[in-house]
Amino acid sequence: MARSDGSLEEEYPHLRTFPHHHHLPDHSIVESPLSGSPRQDIRVVLHLIEHFLTGNE
């Protein structure tokens, strides 16, 4: 999250994937399921889209 001076606030530094994180429907914060590699992450994203579209969240 950006501060008023434009710097980034260090949220959730305890997560292995810091600064990347994921917000769950129950408002909990967990490690990001993404690796930073587009070739690997596209599989994760497509899987999540499929589950969303089929109602299998």
N, C-alpha and C positions, 0 to 999 in steps of 0.2 A: 504494500500500500504506500502511495506517495505521501510525503509530508508536505506542508505548505512551502518549504524551501526547495522542493523538488527531489530531495533525497529519498531513498527507499527505507521504509520502516522494516526492521528485521523481525518479522513475524515467524513464529514457530521454528526457531533455530535448532530445536531438539530433533526435528525430523531428518531422517537420513537423506531425503531428497531436497533439503533446504537449498534455495528459498522456494522451491516449487512444492505446492501442496494441493490437496483436493478437499472440497467441501461436500460432505454427505448430506442427504435429506434430513437427517436428525440433528444437523448443525455441528456435528463433530468434524474435526480436521484430521486428515490422515496424509500419509505420504502420497505423492503424485503417482498415478499408475503409468505415467509417461517417462520415457528414458532420455528424451532429447534427441533421439535418432529418428528422423522422419520415416525411414524404411521400417523400423520396428514399431514406431508409434502408430502408423496408419492402421495396423492390424488391431491395436487396442481401440482406436477411435471407431473403426468400422464395426467392431464387436459391440461397443456401447450403443452405436446408432441402431444396429439390428435389434438389440434388446429393447431399446426405447420404442421403435416402430412396431414391434410385435407385442408390446405390453409386458414383456418378461423382465421388468426392472428388478 
